[in-house]
Amino acid sequence: MIADGPSHSPGTLPPAPPHFEPSDRIARDAGTARELLDRILRDGHRLTPIETLSLITHAETEDLFEAANRVRERLHPEGIVTYVVDRNINYSNVCTSVCAFCAFYRKPGDPEGYVHSTDEILEKVRETIALGGSGCLMQGGLHPELPLEWYTDLLRAIGEAYPDFYLHCFSPTEIHGLTQVTGRPAEEILLALKDAGLRSIPGGGGEILVDAIRRRRRSSCSADEWLEISATAHRAGIPTTATMMIGLGEELWMRAEHLDRVRRVQDETRGFISFIPWTFQPDNTPLGRAIPERVSVDEYLRWHALCRLVLDNVPNQQVSWLTNGLEAGIIGLRSGANDIGSTMIEENVISVAGADHQATEEMLRSTIVEAGFRPGLRNGGYHRLEDRPIPHLARTMEAQEVDEG
């Protein structure tokens, strides 16, 4: 029987749509779940949303992890797990959206609101490069007054000073906000940003791509708008990442629907370069008063593996050590992920909501080696960079290869 609710009480939410009605084809116990996993590995079977729910309900964790690992091996047979050295630059915390799951935003006029100057951001870029970083993930609140030229001038200033610095900036939600501020269409905004130096777009604001839960959490960008802006970016030659944040009080079918919608856009555009599932962090957020408990690491890792099985057309998957810790990162790398994300030289959004895990480049490389893989340095666009092994880790890897030989 399909589970009819999440680990967190969501209140009154609509029932699942008709395509979630059970059928004779779904798994109804661990044995039939194993048969479904075999079909994925043997025939490339694509999971329907109802099959996604049946697997999360009935599959044994070991079977789920093994299948996800096999898919990862098929996509990335070289045995390399990538990571990036960069920082999150949050140019402003002023935001009109007032999302219930966010501890970062400040309303317009709040004395704690800020907008970093170009000089301040350039200083952060200089520091990032000095620390061995290759780029930044830059996001901010939905500022009601900053014109498009503020963003394009900023990108050009960074590009002129540091032409090799990779700019992975401005989520679909921010682009949607800019359409409202400027009155200009998303395509025009995206092309202007691309011309100014934007290389790719992060998947922030995805949360759960079902409007019933997005409206309850006061997200200002609908599921259709988020997906259409992502697709528009892809058509404009701007790759993006996609995310899913679980633990907002959503029903389980909503998570399955989210994955199905991302996969359908990817079938059309092939523009999502990575998928990053992570968990809601409740500290200091309005929603945290209603949902104070976190999604368990076990639940996160099962969904993480399932994401790899559903999203067979997204080339990379990142495990979130920031919200679940490096030990969970090791398990995630053995159950579907081929990327462990960023060293996070700076991070201001998730950390204030209670994600207090930290990692240096050495720690990420050590985690990758401990999981049984070779580390590979990349930039924000998932392009490999020349590697720079840390000496004692290189010796550890050589010893492992001798043992395996």
Helices and strands as residue ranges (DSSP letters): G 18-20, H 30-43, H 49-58, H 61-75, E 80-84, E 86-90, H 118-130, E 135-139, H 148-161, E 166-169, H 172-182, H 186-196, H 211-216, H 223-235, E 240-246, H 252-269, E 272-279, G 287-289, H 297-310, E 316-317, H 321-324, H 326-333, E 339-342, G 351-353, H 361-370, E 374-378, H 391-404
